[in-house]
Amino acid sequence: MDIKNALERKDIKYLIRYIRSVLNLLKSKDRLEREVGWKAIDFLIETGNVNELVQYRNYLRSLLWHRLQGVRDDAWKHLHVYKILQTKGIERALTAQSDKIKWSAWSNVLNLVQLEMVPKEHIRSVRYAYWRLLRSIYPTIRKKAWRLFVKLVHEGIFDSSDKHRFSELLKSNKANVRILAWRTAFMLVKENFISVDELKANIGYLEELTMQQSKVKKVAEKLIKELT
């Protein structure tokens, strides 16, 4: 009998006996195997066997910054497990050196606050780490980070005290960063993070982008029309 069969039979004793096999499934390259592993973890918790998992808290925490994105993503989807196990140190992922690991953490930061796993004050104290994501070398992470930034402003993670640093990104030497900053700026006006007048004062940096023969040029031209 394997873990999947034991889970279907609700064989608690088997799952506890082979708990290490359950844990190994959580870092499998196979999504379906990871799914079985997490279902087994949830089942053990639901049946009152939390104590069987407590000694593996550090192992479970390490999955949050695992090198495989699928493993990380599945772990972050199970924050309720970490809360029940009272896992400490999760907030370290917010300041990880790797943009990929850092993004996994920041994309779930509001869940951490909602579940009261990391105080909002602590999130604000390490928000300096988020700026690098806005300039990430990975296009997907960079774009997603900019989309989330508006929500983080709305939730009070970033506020007007961060305006100067944000304004520097409106002047970024990297066109792909600068255009994202400008697109986001229009949404931030609605959040009272920055004013239209402040954007107009820096419009020269937006106009510079129209001199490039790329998609950036078209976006810049559209934004200029909206601003003027």
SEKELO-541699 format. One record per atom (N, C-alpha, C, O): residue in three letters; x, y, z. Coordinates in steps of 0.02 Angstrom, whole numbers, plus 50000, padded with zeros to 5 digits. Layout:
   residuo       x       y       z
       ALA       X       Y       Z
...
***
This chain:
   residuo       x       y       z
       MET   50042   49940   50000
       MET   50000   50000   50000
       MET   50044   50063   50000
       MET   50092   50067   50038
       ASP   50028   50111   49957
       ASP   50066   50173   49955
       ASP   50028   50228   49990
       ASP   49973   50218   50017
       ILE   50057   50288   49991
       ILE   50027   50345   50026
       ILE   49958   50362   49998
       ILE   49912   50376   50036
       LYS   49952   50361   49933
       LYS   49887   50378   49902
       LYS   49833   50329   49924
       LYS   49777   50350   49941
       ASN   49849   50265   49924
       ASN   49799   50215   49945
       ASN   49783   50222   50019
       ASN   49725   50215   50039
       ALA   49835   50236   50058
       ALA   49824   50244   50130
       ALA   49779   50304   50144
       ALA   49737   50302   50189
       LEU   49787   50355   50104
       LEU   49746   50415   50111
       LEU   49673   50400   50092
       LEU   49627   50422   50126
       GLU   49665   50362   50039
       GLU   49597   50344   50017
       GLU   49563   50300   50069
       GLU   49503   50304   50078
       ARG   49603   50257   50102
       ARG   49576   50212   50154
       ARG   49572   50246   50222
       ARG   49549   50217   50271
       LYS   49598   50309   50224
       LYS   49600   50347   50287
       LYS   49637   50308   50341
       LYS   49617   50306   50400
       ASP   49693   50278   50320
       ASP   49734   50238   50365
       ASP   49784   50284   50401
       ASP   49841   50293   50378
       ILE   49763   50312   50456
       ILE   49805   50360   50493
       ILE   49870   50329   50517
       ILE   49923   50359   50511
       LYS   49866   50268   50543
       LYS   49926   50235   50570
       LYS   49979   50226   50516
       LYS   50039   50236   50529
       TYR   49958   50209   50455
       TYR   50005   50200   50400
       TYR   50038   50266   50382
       TYR   50099   50270   50372
       LEU   49998   50318   50378
       LEU   50024   50384   50361
       LEU   50075   50409   50412
       LEU   50125   50439   50395
       ILE   50060   50396   50475
       ILE   50106   50417   50528
       ILE   50170   50375   50525
       ILE   50226   50402   50533
       ARG   50162   50311   50514
       ARG   50220   50266   50511
       ARG   50267   50285   50454
       ARG   50328   50282   50460
       TYR   50237   50305   50398
       TYR   50276   50323   50339
       TYR   50274   50398   50326
       TYR   50270   50421   50269
       ILE   50277   50436   50380
       ILE   50273   50509   50375
       ILE   50330   50538   50332
       ILE   50320   50588   50297
       ARG   50388   50507   50334
       ARG   50444   50532   50293
       ARG   50429   50524   50218
       ARG   50451   50565   50178
       SER   50394   50472   50201
       SER   50374   50462   50131
       SER   50325   50516   50110
       SER   50326   50540   50054
       VAL   50280   50534   50157
       VAL   50232   50588   50144
       VAL   50270   50653   50132
       VAL   50255   50689   50084
       LEU   50318   50667   50175
       LEU   50357   50729   50169
       LEU   50397   50732   50105
       LEU   50405   50785   50075
       ASN   50422   50675   50083
       ASN   50461   50673   50021
       ASN   50418   50690   49960
       ASN   50442   50718   49911
       LEU   50354   50673   49964
       LEU   50309   50688   49909
       LEU   50302   50764   49898
       LEU   50290   50787   49843
       LEU   50309   50801   49952
       LEU   50300   50874   49949
       LEU   50352   50909   49907
       LEU   50341   50965   49883
       LYS   50409   50876   49896
       LYS   50461   50907   49855
       LYS   50471   50870   49789
       LYS   50522   50878   49755
       SER   50421   50830   49771
       SER   50424   50793   49708
       SER   50417   50841   49648
       SER   50385   50893   49654
       LYS   50448   50823   49593
       LYS   50440   50862   49531
       LYS   50370   50852   49502
       LYS   50347   50892   49462
       ASP   50339   50798   49522
       ASP   50272   50780   49496
       ASP   50218   50817   49536
       ASP   50212   50807   49597
       ARG   50179   50858   49503
       ARG   50127   50898   49537
       ARG   50076   50853   49572
       ARG   50054   50869   49627
       LEU   50057   50797   49540
       LEU   50007   50753   49569
       LEU   50033   50720   49633
       LEU   49995   50709   49681
       GLU   50097   50704   49634
       GLU   50127   50674   49694
       GLU   50127   50725   49751
       GLU   50113   50709   49809
       ARG   50143   50788   49734
       ARG   50143   50840   49785
       ARG   50072   50850   49812
       ARG   50062   50861   49872
       GLU   50024   50845   49768
       GLU   49954   50853   49788
       GLU   49934   50800   49838
       GLU   49900   50814   49888
       VAL   49955   50738   49826
       VAL   49941   50683   49873
       VAL   49974   50697   49940
       VAL   49944   50687   49993
       GLY   50036   50720   49937
       GLY   50073   50734   49998
       GLY   50039   50787   50041
       GLY   50032   50778   50102
       TRP   50017   50841   50010
       TRP   49984   50895   50048
       TRP   49916   50874   50074
       TRP   49894   50895   50127
       LYS   49881   50831   50035
       LYS   49817   50805   50059
       LYS   49827   50763   50121
       LYS   49787   50764   50167
       ALA   49882   50725   50122
       ALA   49898   50683   50180
       ALA   49914   50727   50240
       ALA   49893   50712   50296
       ILE   49951   50781   50229
       ILE   49967   50827   50284
       ILE   49903   50858   50312
       ILE   49893   50860   50373
       ASP   49860   50881   50268
       ASP   49796   50910   50290
       ASP   49754   50859   50328
       ASP   49722   50875   50378
       PHE   49755   50797   50304
       PHE   49715   50744   50336
       PHE   49741   50731   50407
       PHE   49701   50722   50453
       LEU   49806   50728   50415
       LEU   49835   50716   50481
       LEU   49816   50772   50529
       LEU   49802   50760   50588
       ILE   49816   50833   50505
       ILE   49797   50890   50546
       ILE   49723   50887   50564
       ILE   49704   50897   50622
       GLU   49681   50872   50515
       GLU   49609   50868   50526
       GLU   49590   50813   50575
       GLU   49540   50818   50610
       THR   49631   50761   50578
       THR   49616   50705   50623
       THR   49651   50712   50690
       THR   49655   50664   50729
       GLY   49678   50772   50704
       GLY   49707   50785   50769
       GLY   49777   50759   50780
       GLY   49798   50747   50837
       ASN   49814   50749   50726
       ASN   49882   50722   50732
       ASN   49935   50775   50718
       ASN   49987   50760   50687
       VAL   49922   50835   50740
       VAL   49969   50891   50730
       VAL   50037   50876   50760
       VAL   50089   50893   50731
       ASN   50038   50844   50818
       ASN   50101   50829   50852
       ASN   50148   50786   50811
       ASN   50209   50788   50821
       GLU   50120   50748   50765
       GLU   50162   50705   50722
       GLU   50201   50747   50671
       GLU   50249   50723   50641
       LEU   50180   50809   50662
       LEU   50211   50852   50612
       LEU   50256   50905   50641
       LEU   50299   50933   50607
       VAL   50247   50920   50705
       VAL   50283   50975   50737
       VAL   50359   50969   50728
       VAL   50393   51019   50714
       GLN   50386   50909   50735
       GLN   50459   50901   50730
       GLN   50485   50913   50659
       GLN   50546   50919   50649
       TYR   50440   50917   50611
       TYR   50461   50928   50541
       TYR   50447   50999   50518
       TYR   50447   51013   50458
       ARG   50435   51044   50564
       ARG   50420   51113   50546
       ARG   50474   51146   50504
       ARG   50459   51180   50454
       ASN   50536   51135   50522
       ASN   50591   51167   50485
       ASN   50595   51139   50413
       ASN   50609   51176   50366
       TYR   50582   51075   50407
       TYR   50582   51044   50340
       TYR   50527   51075   50297
       TYR   50537   51094   50240
       LEU   50468   51080   50327
       LEU   50410   51109   50291
       LEU   50424   51181   50273
       LEU   50406   51204   50218
       ARG   50456   51218   50318
       ARG   50472   51288   50305
       ARG   50520   51294   50246
       ARG   50515   51340   50206
       SER   50567   51247   50241
       SER   50617   51250   50187
       SER   50584   51244   50118
       SER   50613   51266   50068
       LEU   50525   51215   50115
       LEU   50490   51208   50051
       LEU   50468   51276   50024
       LEU   50458   51283   49964
       LEU   50460   51325   50069
       LEU   50439   51392   50048
       LEU   50492   51427   50006
       LEU   50477   51473   49968
       TRP   50554   51405   50012
       TRP   50607   51434   49969
       TRP   50645   51379   49932
       TRP   50705   51384   49920
       HIS   50608   51327   49913
       HIS   50637   51273   49873
       HIS   50654   51298   49803
       HIS   50621   51344   49778
       ARG   50704   51268   49772
       ARG   50727   51291   49706
       ARG   50674   51279   49651
       ARG   50673   51316   49602
       LEU   50631   51229   49660
       LEU   50580   51215   49610
       LEU   50518   51258   49624
       LEU   50490   51256   49679
       GLN   50497   51296   49574
       GLN   50441   51341   49584
       GLN   50377   51305   49603
       GLN   50339   51328   49646
       GLY   50364   51247   49572
       GLY   50304   51209   49588
       GLY   50301   51189   49661
       GLY   50248   51192   49693
       VAL   50358   51169   49688
       VAL   50362   51150   49759
       VAL   50349   51211   49802
       VAL   50311   51207   49851
       ARG   50380   51267   49785
       ARG   50369   51329   49823
       ARG   50296   51351   49821
       ARG   50265   51365   49872
       ASP   50269   51352   49761
       ASP   50200   51375   49753
       ASP   50151   51334   49793
       ASP   50106   51361   49826
       ASP   50159   51268   49792
       ASP   50114   51224   49830
       ASP   50122   51236   49905
       ASP   50073   51235   49942
       ALA   50183   51248   49927
       ALA   50195   51261   49998
       ALA   50161   51326   50019
       ALA   50129   51328   50072
       TRP   50167   51378   49979
       TRP   50136   51442   49996
       TRP   50060   51438   49995
       TRP   50027   51478   50028
       LYS   50033   51391   49957
       LYS   49960   51382   49956
       LYS   49935   51349   50021
       LYS   49875   51347   50033
       HIS   49981   51325   50061
       HIS   49962   51290   50123
       HIS   49986   51328   50185
       HIS   50008   51297   50233
       LEU   49980   51393   50183
       LEU   50001   51433   50240
       LEU   49963   51415   50303
       LEU   49988   51423   50359
       HIS   49902   51391   50295
       HIS   49862   51371   50354
       HIS   49897   51316   50393
       HIS   49892   51312   50454
       VAL   49934   51273   50358
       VAL   49972   51220   50391
       VAL   50027   51250   50434
       VAL   50037   51229   50491
       TYR   50062   51298   50406
       TYR   50117   51331   50443
       TYR   50091   51369   50503
       TYR   50124   51372   50555
       LYS   50032   51397   50496
       LYS   50002   51433   50553
       LYS   49984   51385   50609
       LYS   49998   51399   50668
       ILE   49953   51330   50591
       ILE   49934   51280   50641
       ILE   49996   51252   50677
       ILE   49994   51240   50737
       LEU   50050   51243   50639
       LEU   50111   51216   50669
       LEU   50153   51269   50704
       LEU   50205   51255   50732
       GLN   50128   51332   50701
       GLN   50163   51389   50732
       GLN   50235   51394   50708
       GLN   50282   51402   50748
       THR   50243   51388   50643
       THR   50310   51390   50612
       THR   50339   51461   50615
       THR   50306   51509   50597
       LYS   50401   51465   50638
       LYS   50435   51530   50645
       LYS   50485   51540   50587
       LYS   50509   51492   50557
       GLY   50499   51602   50572
       GLY   50551   51618   50524
       GLY   50529   51624   50451
       GLY   50571   51635   50407
       ILE   50464   51617   50438
       ILE   50439   51621   50370
       ILE   50454   51690   50339
       ILE   50466   51696   50279
       GLU   50454   51742   50381
       GLU   50464   51810   50356
       GLU   50533   51820   50324
       GLU   50543   51869   50288
       ARG   50580   51774   50337
       ARG   50647   51781   50307
       ARG   50645   51777   50231
       ARG   50688   51803   50197
       ALA   50594   51743   50205
       ALA   50588   51736   50132
       ALA   50576   51803   50098
       ALA   50591   51811   50039
       LEU   50550   51851   50135
       LEU   50536   51918   50107
       LEU   50599   51955   50087
       LEU   50598   52000   50045
       THR   50654   51936   50118
       THR   50718   51970   50104
       THR   50769   51922   50074
       THR   50830   51934   50079
       ALA   50746   51869   50043
       ALA   50791   51819   50012
       ALA   50832   51851   49957
       ALA   50812   51901   49927
       GLN   50891   51823   49943
       GLN   50934   51849   49890
       GLN   50905   51835   49821
       GLN   50911   51876   49775
       SER   50873   51778   49814
       SER   50844   51758   49750
       SER   50779   51795   49737
       SER   50734   51796   49779
       ASP   50773   51826   49678
       ASP   50712   51861   49660
       ASP   50653   51812   49656
       ASP   50597   51830   49674
       LYS   50666   51751   49634
       LYS   50613   51702   49626
       LYS   50584   51683   49694
       LYS   50523   51679   49703
       ILE   50628   51670   49742
       ILE   50605   51652   49809
       ILE   50572   51712   49843
       ILE   50521   51706   49876
       LYS   50602   51770   49833
       LYS   50575   51831   49862
       LYS   50505   51845   49835
       LYS   50460   51865   49873
       TRP   50496   51836   49770
       TRP   50430   51849   49741
       TRP   50378   51800   49767
       TRP   50321   51819   49779
       SER   50397   51737   49777
       SER   50350   51688   49805
       SER   50324   51713   49872
       SER   50265   51705   49888
       ALA   50368   51744   49911
       ALA   50348   51769   49977
       ALA   50305   51832   49971
       ALA   50252   51837   50001
       TRP   50328   51880   49931
       TRP   50291   51943   49925
       TRP   50223   51935   49891
       TRP   50177   51972   49906
       SER   50218   51887   49846
       SER   50153   51877   49814
       SER   50102   51848   49862
       SER   50042   51846   49848
       ASN   50126   51825   49920
       ASN   50081   51799   49972
       ASN   50082   51841   50035
       ASN   50056   51820   50087
       VAL   50111   51900   50031
       VAL   50121   51940   50091
       VAL   50056   51961   50124
       VAL   50052   51964   50186
       LEU   50005   51975   50085
       LEU   49941   51996   50114
       LEU   49907   51938   50150
       LEU   49870   51948   50198
       ASN   49920   51877   50126
       ASN   49894   51818   50160
       ASN   49929   51809   50227
       ASN   49898   51789   50277
       LEU   49994   51823   50229
       LEU   50032   51819   50292
       LEU   50004   51867   50343
       LEU   49999   51851   50403
       VAL   49985   51926   50320
       VAL   49957   51976   50365
       VAL   49887   51955   50388
       VAL   49870   51959   50447
       GLN   49847   51933   50340
       GLN   49778   51913   50356
       GLN   49776   51855   50405
       GLN   49733   51853   50450
       LEU   49822   51808   50398
       LEU   49825   51750   50443
       LEU   49860   51766   50508
       LEU   49867   51724   50552
       GLU   49883   51828   50514
       GLU   49919   51852   50573
       GLU   49982   51811   50587
       GLU   49999   51796   50644
       MET   50016   51792   50532
       MET   50077   51754   50539
       MET   50138   51800   50541
       MET   50189   51784   50572
       VAL   50132   51858   50509
       VAL   50185   51909   50510
       VAL   50151   51976   50520
       VAL   50106   51993   50481
       PRO   50171   52015   50570
       PRO   50140   52080   50583
       PRO   50149   52128   50524
       PRO   50201   52127   50491
       LYS   50100   52168   50512
       LYS   50104   52217   50458
       LYS   50163   52264   50468
       LYS   50195   52286   50420
       GLU   50178   52279   50531
       GLU   50233   52324   50547
       GLU   50299   52294   50523
       GLU   50343   52330   50499
       HIS   50306   52228   50530
       HIS   50368   52196   50507
       HIS   50372   52198   50431
       HIS   50425   52210   50403
       ILE   50315   52187   50398
       ILE   50314   52190   50325
       ILE   50338   52258   50301
       ILE   50379   52263   50255
       ARG   50314   52310   50333
       ARG   50334   52378   50315
       ARG   50408   52389   50328
       ARG   50442   52425   50291
       SER   50434   52358   50380
       SER   50504   52368   50398
       SER   50552   52336   50347
       SER   50611   52355   50344
       VAL   50528   52288   50309
       VAL   50571   52255   50259
       VAL   50549   52270   50188
       VAL   50570   52236   50140
       ARG   50507   52320   50180
       ARG   50481   52336   50113
       ARG   50536   52359   50065
       ARG   50526   52361   50005
       TYR   50593   52378   50093
       TYR   50650   52398   50051
       TYR   50669   52341   50003
       TYR   50693   52353   49948
       ALA   50656   52279   50024
       ALA   50674   52221   49983
       ALA   50631   52215   49921
       ALA   50650   52183   49872
       TYR   50573   52248   49922
       TYR   50526   52242   49865
       TYR   50549   52282   49805
       TYR   50533   52265   49748
       TRP   50587   52335   49817
       TRP   50608   52379   49762
       TRP   50647   52341   49709
       TRP   50643   52356   49649
       ARG   50686   52292   49731
       ARG   50727   52254   49683
       ARG   50682   52212   49637
       ARG   50700   52200   49579
       LEU   50624   52191   49663
       LEU   50579   52152   49621
       LEU   50550   52195   49565
       LEU   50536   52170   49510
       LEU   50542   52260   49579
       LEU   50517   52305   49528
       LEU   50567   52317   49472
       LEU   50551   52342   49418
       ARG   50630   52298   49486
       ARG   50683   52305   49435
       ARG   50711   52236   49416
       ARG   50764   52231   49386
       SER   50676   52184   49434
       SER   50700   52115   49424
       SER   50721   52101   49352
       SER   50692   52128   49304
       ILE   50772   52059   49345
       ILE   50796   52040   49278
       ILE   50747   51991   49246
       ILE   50751   51978   49186
       TYR   50701   51964   49286
       TYR   50652   51917   49260
       TYR   50589   51955   49240
       TYR   50554   51980   49284
       PRO   50573   51961   49176
       PRO   50515   52000   49153
       PRO   50450   51982   49187
       PRO   50411   52027   49206
       THR   50437   51918   49195
       THR   50373   51897   49226
       THR   50368   51921   49298
       THR   50316   51947   49318
       ILE   50421   51913   49336
       ILE   50421   51936   49405
       ILE   50414   52011   49408
       ILE   50376   52038   49448
       ARG   50451   52045   49364
       ARG   50449   52119   49363
       ARG   50378   52144   49350
       ARG   50354   52189   49385
       LYS   50345   52116   49300
       LYS   50277   52139   49283
       LYS   50228   52124   49339
       LYS   50185   52165   49356
       LYS   50233   52064   49368
       LYS   50187   52045   49422
       LYS   50199   52088   49484
       LYS   50152   52107   49519
       ALA   50262   52105   49497
       ALA   50279   52146   49555
       ALA   50249   52216   49548
       ALA   50226   52245   49597
       TRP   50250   52242   49487
       TRP   50221   52309   49476
       TRP   50145   52307   49485
       TRP   50116   52354   49512
       ARG   50113   52253   49462
       ARG   50041   52248   49471
       ARG   50022   52244   49545
       ARG   49973   52274   49567
       LEU   50062   52206   49583
       LEU   50048   52199   49654
       LEU   50062   52263   49693
       LEU   50031   52276   49744
       PHE   50109   52303   49668
       PHE   50129   52364   49703
       PHE   50069   52409   49718
       PHE   50065   52438   49773
       VAL   50024   52415   49671
       VAL   49965   52458   49681
       VAL   49924   52433   49741
       VAL   49900   52472   49781
       LYS   49917   52367   49746
       LYS   49879   52338   49801
       LYS   49915   52348   49867
       LYS   49883   52359   49919
       LEU   49981   52343   49866
       LEU   50020   52353   49927
       LEU   50015   52425   49952
       LEU   50016   52437   50012
       VAL   50010   52471   49905
       VAL   49999   52541   49924
       VAL   49930   52548   49954
       VAL   49922   52581   50006
       HIS   49881   52518   49923
       HIS   49812   52521   49948
       HIS   49807   52493   50018
       HIS   49768   52518   50059
       GLU   49845   52440   50032
       GLU   49842   52407   50097
       GLU   49888   52440   50149
       GLU   49891   52418   50206
       GLY   49924   52492   50129
       GLY   49965   52529   50177
       GLY   50034   52501   50189
       GLY   50069   52523   50235
       ILE   50055   52452   50148
       ILE   50124   52426   50155
       ILE   50173   52480   50131
       ILE   50226   52490   50162
       PHE   50155   52514   50077
       PHE   50193   52572   50053
       PHE   50149   52633   50061
       PHE   50088   52629   50055
       ASP   50180   52691   50074
       ASP   50141   52752   50081
       ASP   50179   52812   50051
       ASP   50229   52803   50017
       SER   50155   52871   50064
       SER   50184   52931   50034
       SER   50258   52940   50052
       SER   50294   52975   50016
       SER   50280   52910   50106
       SER   50351   52916   50124
       SER   50396   52880   50074
       SER   50457   52890   50072
       ASP   50366   52837   50032
       ASP   50403   52800   49981
       ASP   50401   52834   49913
       ASP   50428   52808   49864
       LYS   50370   52892   49911
       LYS   50359   52926   49847
       LYS   50425   52944   49811
       LYS   50431   52936   49751
       HIS   50474   52967   49849
       HIS   50537   52988   49819
       HIS   50571   52929   49784
       HIS   50595   52934   49728
       ARG   50572   52872   49819
       ARG   50604   52814   49789
       ARG   50566   52790   49727
       ARG   50595   52768   49678
       PHE   50500   52794   49731
       PHE   50459   52775   49674
       PHE   50473   52822   49615
       PHE   50479   52800   49558
       SER   50478   52886   49629
       SER   50490   52936   49577
       SER   50555   52923   49539
       SER   50561   52938   49480
       GLU   50604   52894   49574
       GLU   50668   52878   49542
       GLU   50658   52826   49487
       GLU   50694   52825   49437
       LEU   50608   52782   49497
       LEU   50595   52730   49447
       LEU   50561   52759   49385
       LEU   50563   52729   49331
       LEU   50529   52817   49392
       LEU   50500   52852   49335
       LEU   50555   52877   49289
       LEU   50543   52895   49231
       LYS   50617   52879   49315
       LYS   50675   52904   49278
       LYS   50725   52848   49263
       LYS   50781   52862   49240
       SER   50706   52786   49277
       SER   50752   52730   49269
       SER   50786   52728   49201
       SER   50756   52744   49150
       ASN   50850   52709   49202
       ASN   50888   52703   49139
       ASN   50863   52645   49096
       ASN   50875   52643   49036
       LYS   50829   52598   49129
       LYS   50803   52540   49093
       LYS   50732   52555   49069
       LYS   50687   52565   49110
       ALA   50723   52558   49004
       ALA   50658   52576   48976
       ALA   50601   52531   48999
       ALA   50546   52554   49011
       ASN   50616   52465   49005
       ASN   50563   52419   49024
       ASN   50541   52428   49097
       ASN   50485   52410   49115
       VAL   50585   52455   49137
       VAL   50567   52471   49207
       VAL   50531   52538   49209
       VAL   50480   52545   49243
       ARG   50558   52587   49173
       ARG   50528   52654   49173
       ARG   50456   52653   49148
       ARG   50413   52686   49178
       ILE   50442   52617   49095
       ILE   50374   52617   49067
       ILE   50325   52584   49115
       ILE   50267   52605   49120
       LEU   50347   52532   49150
       LEU   50304   52499   49199
       LEU   50289   52546   49257
       LEU   50234   52547   49284
       ALA   50340   52585   49276
       ALA   50330   52634   49330
       ALA   50278   52686   49310
       ALA   50235   52705   49350
       TRP   50283   52709   49248
       TRP   50236   52760   49225
       TRP   50165   52732   49219
       TRP   50116   52766   49237
       ARG   50159   52672   49194
       ARG   50092   52641   49188
       ARG   50061   52633   49257
       ARG   50001   52645   49267
       THR   50102   52614   49305
       THR   50077   52604   49373
       THR   50061   52670   49406
       THR   50015   52675   49446
       ALA   50099   52722   49390
       ALA   50090   52788   49420
       ALA   50019   52814   49410
       ALA   49991   52845   49455
       PHE   49990   52801   49352
       PHE   49922   52824   49339
       PHE   49872   52792   49387
       PHE   49823   52824   49406
       MET   49884   52730   49405
       MET   49840   52696   49453
       MET   49853   52721   49524
       MET   49807   52723   49565
       LEU   49915   52741   49537
       LEU   49933   52765   49603
       LEU   49905   52835   49618
       LEU   49898   52855   49675
       VAL   49888   52871   49565
       VAL   49856   52936   49574
       VAL   49789   52926   49610
       VAL   49771   52965   49654
       LYS   49754   52873   49592
       LYS   49689   52858   49623
       LYS   49697   52838   49696
       LYS   49650   52843   49735
       GLU   49756   52815   49714
       GLU   49770   52796   49783
       GLU   49800   52854   49823
       GLU   49818   52846   49881
       ASN   49803   52913   49792
       ASN   49832   52973   49824
       ASN   49905   52962   49845
       ASN   49929   52992   49893
       PHE   49938   52919   49808
       PHE   50009   52905   49822
       PHE   50052   52958   49788
       PHE   50104   52979   49814
       ILE   50030   52979   49729
       ILE   50066   53029   49690
       ILE   50014   53070   49652
       ILE   49960   53045   49637
       SER   50030   53132   49638
       SER   49981   53176   49605
       SER   49994   53182   49530
       SER   50049   53168   49506
       VAL   49943   53204   49494
       VAL   49950   53216   49422
       VAL   50002   53270   49409
       VAL   50042   53265   49362
       ASP   50003   53321   49451
       ASP   50051   53375   49443
       ASP   50123   53350   49450
       ASP   50168   53372   49414
       GLU   50133   53303   49496
       GLU   50200   53275   49506
       GLU   50220   53234   49445
       GLU   50279   53232   49426
       LEU   50172   53201   49414
       LEU   50187   53163   49353
       LEU   50204   53210   49296
       LEU   50250   53198   49257
       LYS   50166   53263   49290
       LYS   50178   53312   49236
       LYS   50247   53343   49244
       LYS   50279   53360   49194
       ALA   50269   53352   49305
       ALA   50335   53382   49318
       ALA   50391   53337   49292
       ALA   50447   53360   49281
       ASN   50376   53272   49284
       ASN   50426   53225   49261
       ASN   50412   53198   49191
       ASN   50442   53149   49169
       ILE   50365   53230   49156
       ILE   50343   53204   49091
       ILE   50399   53197   49040
       ILE   50393   53158   48993
       GLY   50452   53235   49049
       GLY   50509   53230   49004
       GLY   50538   53160   49000
       GLY   50560   53137   48947
       TYR   50537   53125   49057
       TYR   50563   53057   49059
       TYR   50517   53009   49021
       TYR   50540   52958   48995
       LEU   50453   53025   49019
       LEU   50406   52984   48981
       LEU   50413   52999   48906
       LEU   50410   52954   48865
       GLU   50424   53062   48890
       GLU   50433   53082   48820
       GLU   50495   53050   48790
       GLU   50497   53035   48730
       GLU   50546   53040   48831
       GLU   50608   53009   48806
       GLU   50594   52939   48777
       GLU   50627   52917   48730
       LEU   50545   52905   48807
       LEU   50529   52837   48785
       LEU   50497   52835   48716
       LEU   50495   52782   48684
       THR   50471   52891   48693
       THR   50439   52893   48627
       THR   50491   52895   48571
       THR   50475   52889   48512
       MET   50554   52903   48590
       MET   50608   52906   48541
       MET   50633   52836   48523
       MET   50675   52828   48479
       GLN   50606   52785   48557
       GLN   50627   52717   48545
       GLN   50578   52683   48496
       GLN   50518   52694   48499
       GLN   50605   52641   48453
       GLN   50563   52603   48406
       GLN   50547   52535   48438
       GLN   50580   52485   48426
       SER   50496   52535   48479
       SER   50477   52474   48514
       SER   50406   52481   48540
       SER   50373   52533   48531
       LYS   50382   52429   48574
       LYS   50315   52431   48604
       LYS   50312   52485   48658
       LYS   50260   52514   48671
       VAL   50370   52497   48688
       VAL   50374   52548   48741
       VAL   50352   52616   48713
       VAL   50318   52654   48748
       LYS   50371   52630   48652
       LYS   50354   52694   48620
       LYS   50278   52704   48617
       LYS   50253   52757   48634
       LYS   50242   52653   48595
       LYS   50170   52657   48589
       LYS   50136   52668   48656
       LYS   50089   52707   48662
       VAL   50160   52632   48706
       VAL   50132   52639   48773
       VAL   50145   52709   48800
       VAL   50100   52740   48829
       ALA   50206   52733   48789
       ALA   50225   52800   48813
       ALA   50181   52853   48780
       ALA   50158   52900   48813
       GLU   50171   52847   48715
       GLU   50130   52896   48679
       GLU   50058   52897   48706
       GLU   50027   52950   48712
       LYS   50032   52839   48720
       LYS   49964   52833   48747
       LYS   49960   52867   48816
       LYS   49911   52901   48831
       LEU   50010   52855   48857
       LEU   50011   52884   48925
       LEU   50017   52960   48923
       LEU   49987   52996   48963
       ILE   50056   52984   48875
       ILE   50065   53057   48868
       ILE   49998   53090   48851
       ILE   49982   53143   48878
       LYS   49960   53058   48807
       LYS   49894   53085   48788
       LYS   49848   53088   48849
       LYS   49811   53136   48858
       GLU   49851   53037   48891
       GLU   49810   53035   48951
       GLU   49831   53089   49000
       GLU   49789   53118   49036
       LEU   49895   53102   49002
       LEU   49921   53150   49051
       LEU   49911   53222   49029
       LEU   49904   53267   49071
       THR   49909   53233   48964
       THR   49901   53302   48939
       THR   49831   53314   48913
       THR   49815   53369   48890
***
